[in-house]
Amino acid sequence: MFPLFETICVHNSSLLHLHWHQKRVDAAFKAFFKTPPPQLSSLIEIPSGYNHGWVKCRFLYNDTEWKTEFSAYTTNKVKNLNVIDGGVIEYEHKFTDRKALTTLFDQKGDCDDILIVKDGFITDTSISNIIFYNGKEWHTPSTPLLKGTCRERLLNQHIIAEKDIRVRALINYSHFMLINAMNDFSLSRVKKTSNLQINLNLF
């Protein structure tokens, strides 16, 4: 019923970075629908009980209908990633159908999440974009499955830069960070690339 959705971070009754979510909704409507896109700022109302702290808002929509879901947010502490081959996976828009990603996630083994490789290039985890630190700069793969709103904002602010990153290039980076709408850039969440479990067949 609702093929697309946005995950929006709410903090103390404020919808954060709504401009970037609106841009992605606009792009989805341009790609799939002929009706005007909904305006998130005028549609989303935060219900009582979710006015304090960190809250996750899911805005689900199709071409004519929408609904919102709210839940208290608890940080998902991902410490290590299993680097796997994603095959021909596509996830260019934020679809509610995540079966392909779920199937890949089942390959995480003893790790907390996966890091997906496509055509030899690093893309995303199952729920986040990723950035890498080489001692001087933060780079994000130029080949993401999904152009996340946090990723786009950090690129716009020149905090991170795009770069083609093959599996073998991971040795050039000492640390990584996962970013998405609920997890902004923060040095408190940096992890060492030694926490990546890489199948040698991917080199």
Beta strands, then each sheet from edge to edge (+ up, - down):
strand 1: 4-11
strand 2: 14-15
strand 3: 54-61
strand 4: 66-72
strand 5: 81-85
strand 6: 113-118
strand 7: 121-125
strand 8: 129-133
strand 9: 138-141
strand 10: 161-163
strand 11: 175-179
strand 12: 191-192
strand 13: 196-198
sheet 1: 2+ 1- 3+ 4-
sheet 2: 7+ 6- 5- 13-
sheet 3: 10+ 9+ 8- 11+ 12-
end
